[in-house]
């Protein structure tokens, strides 16, 4: 078996064990105020990290291109409380138009 398949299978097993261990933690530990405050912030942190990586990464390089303009436009739309679907399509359209007219890579 190739090394990459061993790595895929091993990481799958590790992911399963981590997810399963989260299900067997007693509820009394999760109900503590400090733990509740931390776990309520985890989705926000993970989504923010995903947005940053998807905006500024191209392979192993850091880049600034139309995706950044799309993100800024999305933030502006969120600040004026536009519906989520408008934010998504607006950001995509902004980035696409910048690329179409050759204003960014």
C-alpha positions in Angstrom: 0.0 0.0 0.0 1.3 3.4 -0.9 2.3 5.8 1.8 -0.3 8.4 0.9 -3.1 5.8 1.4 -1.7 4.9 4.8 -1.8 8.6 5.7 -5.4 8.9 4.4 -6.6 5.9 6.3 -4.7 6.9 9.5 -6.1 10.5 9.4 -9.6 9.1 8.8 -9.3 6.8 11.9 -7.9 9.7 14.0 -10.8 12.0 12.8 -13.3 9.3 13.8 -11.8 8.8 17.2 -11.8 12.5 17.9 -15.4 12.9 16.8 -16.4 9.8 18.9 -14.6 11.1 21.9 -16.6 14.3 21.7 -19.8 12.3 22.0 -18.7 10.3 25.0 -17.7 13.4 27.1 -20.2 13.6 30.0 -22.7 16.5 29.8 -21.7 17.8 33.2 -18.3 18.8 31.8 -19.8 20.6 28.8 -22.3 22.5 31.0 -19.6 24.4 32.9 -19.7 28.2 32.1 -16.1 28.4 31.0 -16.4 25.4 28.6 -19.7 26.8 27.3 -18.1 30.1 26.5 -15.2 28.5 24.7 -17.3 26.1 22.7 -19.7 28.8 21.6 -16.7 30.6 19.9 -15.2 27.6 18.1 -17.5 27.8 15.0 -16.7 31.5 14.6 -13.0 30.9 14.8 -13.1 28.0 12.4 -15.2 29.9 9.8 -12.9 32.9 10.1 -9.8 30.8 9.5 -11.5 29.2 6.5 -12.3 32.6 5.0 -8.8 33.9 5.6 -7.2 30.9 4.0 -9.6 30.9 1.0 -9.1 34.6 0.5 -5.3 34.9 0.8 -3.9 31.5 -0.2 -3.0 30.2 -3.6 -1.2 26.9 -3.1 1.7 27.7 -0.8 1.7 31.4 -1.7 0.0 34.4 -0.1 -1.8 36.5 -2.7 -3.9 39.6 -2.9 -6.3 39.4 -5.8 -10.0 39.8 -6.6 -11.0 37.6 -3.7 -10.0 40.3 -1.3 -12.1 42.8 -3.1 -15.0 40.3 -3.0 -14.5 39.9 0.8 -14.4 43.6 1.4 -17.6 44.0 -0.7 -19.2 41.2 1.3 -18.3 42.9 4.6 -19.9 46.2 3.3 -23.0 44.3 2.4 -23.1 42.7 5.8 -22.7 46.0 7.5 -25.7 47.4 5.7 -27.6 44.2 6.7 -28.2 42.8 3.2 -29.7 39.3 3.0 -27.2 36.5 3.1 -27.9 35.4 -0.4 -27.3 39.0 -1.7 -24.0 39.0 0.2 -22.8 35.8 -1.4 -23.8 36.6 -4.9 -22.6 40.2 -4.6 -19.2 39.2 -3.4 -18.9 36.6 -6.2 -20.0 39.1 -8.8 -17.6 41.7 -7.5 -14.6 39.3 -7.8 -15.8 38.0 -11.2 -16.2 41.5 -12.6 -12.7 42.5 -11.4 -11.2 39.3 -13.0 -13.2 39.8 -16.2 -12.0 43.3 -16.7 -8.4 42.3 -15.9 -8.1 44.5 -12.8 -6.6 41.7 -10.8 -5.0 38.3 -11.5 
